[in-house]
Amino acid sequence: MSDDYQPEEVLAEDTVPRIRVGMFSESFYPVQNGVTTSLLTLTAELRRRHHNVLTFAPAHHDHDVVDTNVLRFPSFVSMFNRDYPLAYPIIPGIAMASYFRDLHLDVVHTHTPFVLGLAGAQAAIHTGIPLVSTFHTLYTRYSHYMPLLPDNVTQHMIERYLPWYYNRCDAIICPSQTAADELKALGVSGCVHIIPTGIPMPDEVSISDERRMQTRSSMGVGANTPMLVYAGRLAREKRLDWLIQAFRTVQQTIPNAVLFIAGTGPTDVELREECLPLGENVRLLGHVAHDKLAALLTAADLFCFPSPSETQGLVIGEARACGTPAVVMNSGGAPETVTHGEDGICIDAGDVDKYAAEVVRLLKSPTTLAQMRRSARQNAHNFTPESMAKRVMDVYRSTLAVKAVAGCAVRQTNVSSTSIPEDESVSVCG
């Protein structure tokens, strides 16, 4: 496994006591998405602090390397979403039942609530260790990935299953208030902590004006050519149709503007056909390796992100860390880390004309754009991996403390000569 984030210094006060964490996720390297990025960033930061992390993930057909501290389970690829291998049901649960206790984990941290997340949750509950889960995805907005069932049936299943799963957790982490509100609306009443995923800061050389011009030159983009970039999945929920529609309007005022689209996904072919009339002004780059993404984001004048369904939108933070302002839709978690008018612009979801107008305004205002680039770089320091890991460790420690108190209470109850009436209950709250 290759972790992109590798900070250099270790904070001594965070090295003890060490804990052993089991991460369970349906999304993991080499799959590239926000869940994978968040998990790799947190794992690298916890290991930097000398904690032990084991990851449980599906096997991937494009990845046959034996990873250190990664346990992969047999998987299959759905005909509806070939980019994401899924672990076969039942197998992880059976495996956990046989050797989970031998792993001596202190905390289970699940990142998806399905096959692997469910196996991890059941193992944690059965052994009495803390169960923490991060709610990365607004699943109710992704029901179109289960086309075999009517949408209302899928929605009903999701709305029943998610509260059942997350109400069993000792603590829940959400990357945004939007995600927390979604869980509350579904009837989840557990302890929720809002902790945005940290974004590593690129070094000054890699985002310098000189490097920026080198990247633009290598891509055939002149120094004065307005350059827009989108990076992410090519999928229906990302609303790239809005972006293409807005770009057509931008071109009416700025004919030499170019738009680069990085990523792959189920709407790849459809999007390419839609962009054909725009010629060389729109360029689809396909998959861009994560270690190459910073150069692309740095080269852009603006990062354009039209998705209204993000829990956070990590790539917005990655653009900000590169000093590139973002124009986003004011929906979902995407706008929560954008300071409107300072390091980006938030547009009412679906207002394509306003979106295009703001892009034009900024491209025609180099002084404003330069100031926003400086603010973006400065504000990126508010969302670091160090801060994220510290807050996650606080969650781990608080759940461990509650479990310890609860265990003590149970032991005292067992030896007490005073019985508890059947109509009363004992609860321990941290």
Secondary structure, 3 states (H helix, E strand, C coil): CCCCCCCCCCCHHHCCCCCEEEEECCCCCCCCCHHHHHHHHHHHHHHHCCCEEEEEEECECCECCCCCCEEEECEEEECCEEEEEEECCCHHHHHHHHHHHHHCCCEEEECCCCHHHHHHHHHHHHHCCCEEEECCCCHHHCHHHCCCCCHHHHHHHHHHHHHHHHCCCCEEEECCHHHHHHHHHHCCCCCEEECCCCCCCCCCCCCCHHHHHHHHHHCCCCCCCCEEEEECCCCHHHCHHHHHHHHHHHHHHCCCCEEEEECCCCCHHHHHHHHHHHHHHEEEEECCCHHHHHHHHHHCCEEEECCCCCCCCHHHHHHHHCCCCEEEECCCCHHHHCCECCCEEEECCCCHHHHHHHHHHHHCCHHHHHHHHHHHHHHHHHCCHHHHHHHHHHHHHHHHHHHHHHHHHHHHHHHCCCCCCCCCCCCCCC
